[in-house]
Amino acid sequence: MTVTKTTKIGDILDYDRGVAPFFLNMGMHCLGCPSARSETLEQACAVHGVQVETLVAQINDYFSKK
């Protein structure tokens, strides 16, 4: 899976739950709620004050090492 800023959080978590710590570390503790799962990475980062490019790179790096 290749993640972009428009990828939905639910799709990422469905692909690999191992990415949950990336979201928890940015303060997104409600990963199971329907609204959080339907947000894009860009939307979640905007709310939590995180650079979306950084998170995209971290998640893609994690996936590339699997």
ABEGO torsion letter per residue (X at the ends): XBBBAABBAAAAAAABAAAAAAAAAAGBABAABAAAAABBAAAAAAAAGBBAAAAAAAAAAAAAAX
